[in-house]
Amino acid sequence: MRGIAQDRGGKWLPVIGCIGLGLLLTACGGDSSNRKEGTPPSVGGGMPPVQATLQGTAAIGQAIANATITASCQDGSGFTLSPVTTDSNGKWSGKVENDQLPCLLELSGGTPAIELTSMAFTAGTTNISPLTQLALVMAKTDAELDWKPTVANWPSEAEVNSAATELVNALKEKGYAPDSLQGNPFDTEFDADGTGWDALLDAIRELVEDPAGAIDGYDALAQLLAEGNLNTLPDHEEQNNPELPANLDVLTGYAGTYTVIGSGTGDPGYCGSCGIANRNHSRGTVTITAQGDIDFDDGINLAATDIVAIYDRKNIDFDRRIAVNFGESDSDERVRLYLNSDLDVVEIIHDDGQGTTTRALIQEETVSPEVQASIDSADFGANANPTQAEFLALMTATWPVAIYETPESNPQWYGEGSLTISGSTADWMMELKGADGSIISSLQSSGALTGALTPFSEEDYGFGPIYMPGQLFINQGTGITEFLNTFAEWDSGLIEGSAGGNGEVKFRNSMEAYGSGVPDIFVDLAGTWSGSAQVSCNGPFGPFSTVTNTMVITAGGHFTLDGETQLCGGTFPQELEWGGNNDFLIPGVEESDGAFLMHIDAQDFVNVSAGKIQVRFNEDMTVKSLSAWVSGELFELRDAVKQ
């Protein structure tokens, strides 16, 4: 059985080495992504150079994920911000100085591991693939691209386009691509989904990886093209392609990269025959390609061409699965995708046919419910300075609270729960329930290791009242069931707190919206927002320049950020969206923060969170300000306006 990046000798190696077609980084190392002598984009407070955004797809008939891309431009400069890496779909983006184009683009590492070269002549799309590599080989008739270190020897745009056209036309004549395929392998946008340009990359990959074929690897193909023997390529129909199952789409319908959250245990509700794993896969990823290859990211690599049969068992409630057999029976090697009631992948299991079972847990069977809800603030009456007994009497009730953070093991708690307080000052209790009605934590103050029953208070030092929150705290240990801490604010009516010594469960009232249901406010927010920012790419002490930052917001709650952070250390574009246990809209706690605050991907839930994106609203819900944290630096839009 051959995996994605396995050579004929069975060794797991990059498809392309550091010699021949693989001589892609000068001296197989180095990074030209820094400017000459570290010069920042703007020196002395002048206008920064005009930057060109480059983006594209890196693929070999499969997306190249988590690869590093470096740029080498005419003056030796590179990407203005680095590192530039590919995502799980092979997509990447980076910026260079516009007047330094053209630039060489060199890819290394990633999954599958490979080294490739491309060339960008203008801003916009520049893909990186074996097609771009081979076109550059043909442009200078040099299989090893020895011309790369000397800018004067680089091929012109006309030479590169001519070579690319000649290469693609020859591949069409040989049956590797249909005549209807349009565009150029360098600048035509495509997705690594097995269609169009990606299908052509698949066909080339089959050619160089066919054990019975005449061309042994990408290096051999590059040498053939460098010698001008394009016409000797075998016809695509002559390749020995094993017959794939007719229902391959049952598997490829679940193509994607799945993050492993742990090792599966027991026989859960979705699985009546999962069994016990004797080789756990508790981290990393499992990737199913659009072609049907399966990679467990730990040495288990299975090719679609080795699949014998695929069984669709999605309709079996107690054992919902897709079974992929690589042998004649269930006793042979196989992969099973177990599904929940929504037909989402919950667990992936590999049996090697020799008695070893590997289980990879993808998500819990029960997922967080969608919530778009508001929880009002509390009314604590007119007494801002109660005694301890009066404070406990005010708090004695069952209060609705939003459970807005839960551990992965208990997503059913997420949503509207309740906090019950009762008892006497000598022995009082707190009980927190989840959205499903189950008890999260129920504690008595008597016998606690530490505790507090502190009334809220009002103080006036001559410049207006200061309101101190009250606290109810019971600590009988560090676990969720042993630790409850609650704060109450008389002036705002806020109740908030946590269960567990590390804040594993967090709750509060005064929530305008939370959860995955997108709030109606996004209808008004939708549009392209722009604003200025002062940035210094040379360090916190300047010089400073003014840039324009943008934030595109959709009615569906999607954010796209572009521009510069304060010290130019952010990577852009950044994309986030509303949805999950760390996004919410709350009343502002201070006038300077706005009457209402929205946090996307919040990082800290103590009072006001440090969300990755913060939208501050005036009392009439018009936007007061927009900002974000990118790579630990502030990204701001001063005086933001919607275009």
N, C-alpha and C positions, 0 to 999 in steps of 0.2 A: 504494500500500500504506500502510495506516495503522497506526501503532504504538500502544502503550498510552496514551501521553500526547501524542498528536499532534492539533493542531486542524485545522480544515477547510482552513486556508491552508498546511498542511504544516509549520508551525513547531513545534519541540519545546518545549512549555511545560507548566507544571503544569496539571492539568485544571481547578483552581479558582484564580482569581487572588486579588489582595488587595482587590478590591472586590466588593460583592454577597455572594454565598454565600462568597466567599473572605475577607471581612473577619473574620478569626478570631482574630487576635492584636491587642490594643489598639494602635492606631497602627502595625500591621504589625510590631511588635517588642516587646521587653521580656520579662522573665522574672519571674514572681511566685513562683518556687519557694523564695525565701528568706523566713525569718520576719521580722516587723517588727524593724527596726533590728538584724538579725542575732541576735536572742535565741535561744539554744540550747534544746533540749527541756527541760533541767533546769538551773535556776539556783539557786545557794546550797545545793546538795546535797539539795533536796527531791525529791519523787516526780515523775518526768517525766509530761507529759500523756499520756492514753490515745491511742494511735494507731490509725487505721483503715487497713487495707490495701485498696487499690483495684487491680483488675486486669481485663484484658479483651482483646478482639481489635480491632485496627484493620485495616479492609479496605474495598475498593470493588468486591468481586467478585474481588479479588486481594489477598493479604496486603500491607500497607504495611510494608516493611522499613526498618529504620534511621531511623525518624522520631523526632523529639523531641516529647515531651508535657510541657506545663506545666499546673500547677493554680493556680487563683485561688479561694480560699475566702472565707468571709464577712468575716474580719478582714484580708484581703489576704495572708495566709500562703499557702503552697503545699506542694509535696512536701517532706517533712522531709529527704530526700536527693535530690540532683539531679546529673547529668541523669537523667531517666527516658526510656528509648528503647525502641522496638519491636525484636523479634528478627526473624529471617527468616520466621517464620510470622505476623507481625503481633501477637504476644503481648507484653504489657507488664505491669509491676507497680510500684506506688509506695505510699508511705504519707503520710497527712495527719493532722492532729490531729482526733480524732473530734468534738470539740465545735465545730469550725469548718465542718462540713458544713451545707449543700450546697457543692459546689465546681464551678466551670467547668473543663472539660478541653479544652485546645486543642492540636491536632496540626499540626506543620509539617514540611516537608522529607520525606525518605525516598524510597523507590522503590516505586511511582510517586510523583513529587513532587506533593503536594496539601496543602491546609489544611482542617481539619475541626474541628468543635466538638461536645462532648457535655457531659453534666451528671450528677454523682454526688450522690445524696441520702443514701445509706447505704453502709456498707462492703460490699465484695464486688465482684461483676462490674459493670463499666461499659464498654460497647463504644464505639468511635468509628468512625462510618461516615457515608455520605451520609444514611442513614435517621435517625440521631440529629440530624444537622444540619437536615434537613428538618422533623423533628418540632418542633425549637426554633423554626424559622421560623414554623410554623403556630401554636405556642403563643402567640406575641406578634404574629402577623401582620406580621412585619418581616423582609424578605428579607436585610437587611444586618446583622441582630442588633445594632442600635445601642444596645440596652439593656444590653449586657454590662458597660460600665464602672461602672454604678450598681447596687449590690447590691439596693437597694430595688425596682428595676425587674425583677429576675430573676423568671422564671415559677415558680410553685409546683410541687411534685411532682405535685399533682392535675392542673394545667394541662398539664404535660408528658406525663403518662400518657394523658390524654384525647386530646391531639393525636396521640400515637404510635398509639393504638388507631384513631383516625379514618383516619390515613394508611395503616396496614397493611390495614384492612378495605377501603379504596378500591382498593388495589393488588391485593388478592385478587379483588375484583369485576371488575377489568379484566384479569385473567388473568396478572398478574405473579408471583403466588405461589399455591400450592394452599391450599384451605380448611383442610387438615390442619396447616398451619404454626402452631405454638403459641409463645406467649411474648411478649416485649417486646424491641424492638431495642436497648434500653439495657442490660437486665440479664439477658438470656438467653445463656448460654454457647454459642459456636459456633466452628467452625474454618473457615479460608479454604480450603475444599476443593471448592468448586463445588456443595455440597449445602445444603439447608435455607436458613438465612438468607443464606448466601453466594450461593446460586442466585438469591435475590431481588435481591441487590446486583448480580449479573451482569445481570439483566433490566433494572434501572434504568440501568445503564451502557450497555447496548445502546440504550436509549431516547434518552439524551442524546448519544450518539456516532454515531447513525445519520445519515449525510450526507443521506439523503432524508427524514429525519424532520421533524416540525413543531416539535420542542423542541431548540434549539441550545445544548446544554451544561447543566451543573448550575445555573448562575446563572439561566438562563431558567426552569428547572423550579422553582427557589426562588421566583422572582417570581410565577409562576403560582399556587403554593400560598399565598403571602402575600396574594394578592388574592382568595383563597377560591374559586378555579376548579378545585378538585380533580376535579369531575365532567367536566371537559373533557379529562382525560388520554386519549390514544388507547388502544384495546385493544391488549394485548400481541401478539395474533395478527396485527395489522396491520403489525408491524415487518417490515422487509425483511431477514431473516436468511439469509445465504448457507448453503447446505447443507454441513455438515462431513463429512469422510470417515467412513464407517461404522466403520472400525477406529481411530478417534482414540485409543482406550484404549491402543494399542500405544505411542503417544508419551506420553500422560498417565500411564501406568504408571511413567514416569521423572520425574514432576513433582518439582521441588525446586530449591534454589539450590546450584550447584556452584562451589566455590572453584577458581580457575585457579592452577596451581602453575608454569606455564611455557608456552612455545610448543612445540608438537609438531614433531618433526623426523624425517626419514627415513620409511621404511616398516617399522614395528615388526611383531612377530609377530602382533598382532591385526588388522593392516591390510595388505591387499595392494594398496591403491590410494589411500593417503592423499595421496601427492604432496608437493610442496614448497609451503610457505606463502609468499606474497609480501606478506602483511599479518599480522603476528604478534599474537596476543592472549596476553600473557605474565603478566597479573595481573588482579585484579578477580574478577568472577563471571559465570556464565551461568545464567539462571533459566528454567526451564520451568514454566509455571503449570498448575494443575489444569484449566484450560480449553484448554491447548495453545498459548498464546502463548509465544514464545521471545525473550528479551532478553539480548543479549551484553554489556550494561553498557558499551558503548563506541559507541553510536549505531546499532547493528544491532538493530532491533526488528521482529519478525515476528508478525503476527496469525494466530491459528488460522483465522480466516474466509478467509484467502488460501491455505490449504493445498489443493493439488490432489490429492495422493495420498501415502499413507504405505506404505512397503515394509518388511516384517519379515524381516530377514536374520540373525536370531540364531543360526540353525543352520549357518551357513557358517563353519567353523573358522578359515580363514585370512583372513576378511574379515567378522567378526561386527559387524553394524551395524543401525541403524534409519535408513532414509533418508526424509526428509521433503521432498517436492517442492512448490515454489511456482510451478512452470510445467509445461508439458506433457511435458518430457523432462529427462534428466539434464544437458542442456546449459544448462538454465535455472537460476534461483535454487533452491538447496536447502540443507538442513542434514543432516549425518550424525552420528549418535551411535555412536561405536565402543566396543565392549564387550570385556572380557576373558573368560576361560573361566568365571568366576563370574557372567557377565552383568552386571557392574558397569560404569558409564560410566568410560572411561579417557580419551577425547578427544572433543571436539566440534568439527566443522569446518563452516564456512559458505562456500559458493561463491555469488558474486553473479550468476552468469550472464554477467558481462562480463569474465571473466578474472582476477578477484581472489579468492584463497582465503585465508581466515582460519582458523588452527588454534589451539585452546585445549586445553592439556594439563590434565586433571583429576587423574589419578593415574598412577603407573607401572603397567605391566602386571603385574609381580610384586608381590604384597603381602606384608606381614610375616606369617610363620606364627604361628598361635596357640601360645602357650607357657604352660604352667603347670608349672613345674619348680623343683627345688631343686638347688643346687650346694654341696657340703659345703666346709667350711674345710680348710686343709692341716694336716698334722702335720709340724712342723719339728724333731722330736726334743727332746733334753734340753739342748742347748747354746744358751743364750740370748746368749752373747758369742763368736760364732765369729770366726775370722780371715777375711780376705778370701777366701782359698782355700777355707776350710771353708764359708763362706757360699755360694760359687758351687757347691761340691759338693752342699750341701743343696738348692739351687735347680735343679740339673741334673735335669730331668725334663720330661715333658709333662703340664701341669696343666690339668684341665677348668676353664673359666671361662664365665661368662654374658656374652655380648655383648649389652649392654642399651641401647646407643645406637648408631645408625648414621646415616650421611647418607641423604638421600632417594633418592640414586642407587643405593644398595646395600642394600635392605631384606633381601635374602637372607642377609646376614651375621648377622642378629638371631637369637639363640637360644644354644644350648650350643656354644661353640667351644673352642679350646685355645690354650695358651701353652707353647711349647717353649723351654727354655733349655739351653745346652750350651757347651763350649769350655773354654779355660784363662783364667787371669787376664790373660795377655798378649793373647789374642784370643778373645773369647767372643761368642755370638750369641743373639738372641731372635727368635722367629717366632710371629706371631699368626694363627690361622686362624678363619674365620667358621663359622657353623652349617652352611653348605653345603659345608664342606671346602676352600673356596678360601683362598689365602694373602692376608691383608690387608696384612701388612707383615713383611718378613724382613730383619734387619739384622745386620751384623758390627760389633764395637766398633772394629776397626782402621780407621783413616782417618776416624773420626767427627769432626765439628766440635767437639762436646763430648760428655761421657759421664760416667757414674758407676757404680761397683760398690762400694756401701757396705753393709757387713754391718749387720744389726739388732743391738741391744745392750740391756743391762739396767744401769740405774744405781740406786743406793740412797743417798739423801741423809738417811737417818735417819727418814723417815716412810713407808717402804714403797717397793717397787721401781717404777721408771719405765722403761717399755719404749719404745725408740726404733725406728721402722721401718727396715728396710733398703731400699735403692733400687738398681734396675738401669735405667740410662738411656742410650740411644744416640740422638744427634742428628746426622743427616746432612743436615738441611734442615727445612722446615716442613710438607711434605706428609704424607699418611697413610702412604705407603710409605717415608718418610724419618725418621720420628720415633716412637720407642717409649719409654714411661716406665712403669715398674712399681714398686710398693711392696709390701713383705712385712712382716707383723707376726708376731713369734715367739709372743707370748702368745695372740693370737686366731686365728692361722692364716689371716689375711686376705691375699689377693693381689688387688690392684686396680691399674688403670692406664688408659692411653689411648694411642691412635695418632693422630698428626697434631698439629701445633703448636697448634691451637685445640680439641683434644679432640674431633675429629669422631667417633671411635670410642671407646667406653668399655667396660671389662670388669671383672669381679670374680668371686671365688667368694663363699662365705658368703651365698648368696641363698636364702631360704626359698621365695620365689615371685616370679615376674615374668612379664610378657607379658600377653596379652589373655584367657587362661583365668582365670576368677574363682576365687581360692583358696577352699578349704573353710571357712576361718576366718570368711567372711561369713555363714555359717549362724548362727554364734553372735553375730556382731555385729549382725544384723538387728534393727531396732527403732527407737524414737524415744528419743534421748539428750538430756538436758537438763542444764545446769549454769549457774552464775552467772558473771558477769564484771563487773569495775569499768570503767566507761567515762566519758569526759569529752568532751562534745560542744562544749566551749568552749576546747579546746586541751589540751596535755600537762600543764599545771599545775593543772587542775581548774576548777571543782568536779567531784567524781566522784559517780556514782550507780551503783547495782547493778541489772543487768538479767539476765534469764534468756535464754540462748541455747539453740538446739536444733540437733540434727544427726540427720536421719532417714537410716538406712542400710538398704538392702534386701539380701536374700540374693544378688541378682544383681550387687551391687557398686556400686549407685547411691547417691549422697550428695545430700541437700538441706539446705542451711544457711539458718538464719533467725535474726535478732536484730540485734546491733550489734557493730561493731568498736571498738577502744579509743578512737578519736577520732571515732566515728560517721561515718566517711567511706566505709563499704562500701555496696554496692548489694545488696539482697536481694529474693527468695531467690536463692541461688547453687546451681547444680547441676553436679556432676562425677561421674565414675564410673571405676572401675578398668578398665584396658584400654589398652594402648599401650606405647611404648618408654620411658615415664617413670613407670611405676607399679611398685612392688616392695615386698617385705617382707624385711627383713634383721635379723640380730642387732644389738642395741644396742651401741654402742661405749663407752658410759659408763653406769654404774649409774644415774645421775640421769636418763638418757634412757629407762630401761626396758630389759628384757632383749631386746625385739624392737621394731623400728620399721617402720611401714608409711607409705609416701609415695605420695600420689596427685597426679599431674601435677607431678612433681619439677622444680625449677628449677635446682638446683646439685648436681652429682654428686661433689663433692670430699668424701670421707669421708661425713659425714651430710648429706643433701640438705635444701634448704629447700623441701619440697613444699608445694603449695597446701593440702593436707590432711595432717596428721600424726596417726597413731594409735600410741600407745605402749603396749606390753603388758608385763605382769609375766612372770616366768619361767613361770608356769602358763598363760600366754596369756589371762589376764583383762585387761581394759582398765585401764591406768594413767592415761592422760589423752587428751583429744581437743583438737585445735586446728587452726587454718587461717590462711592469709594471704589477705585479701580487699582488693583495691585498695591493696596495700602496707601494710595494717594488720593487727594481730593480732586474730584471732577465737578466743576461748577458751571452754571449758566447764570451769570449776573444779569439782572433786568431781563429775564427770559420773556420772549414773545413767541406767539404761535403764528407761523406763516400761513 
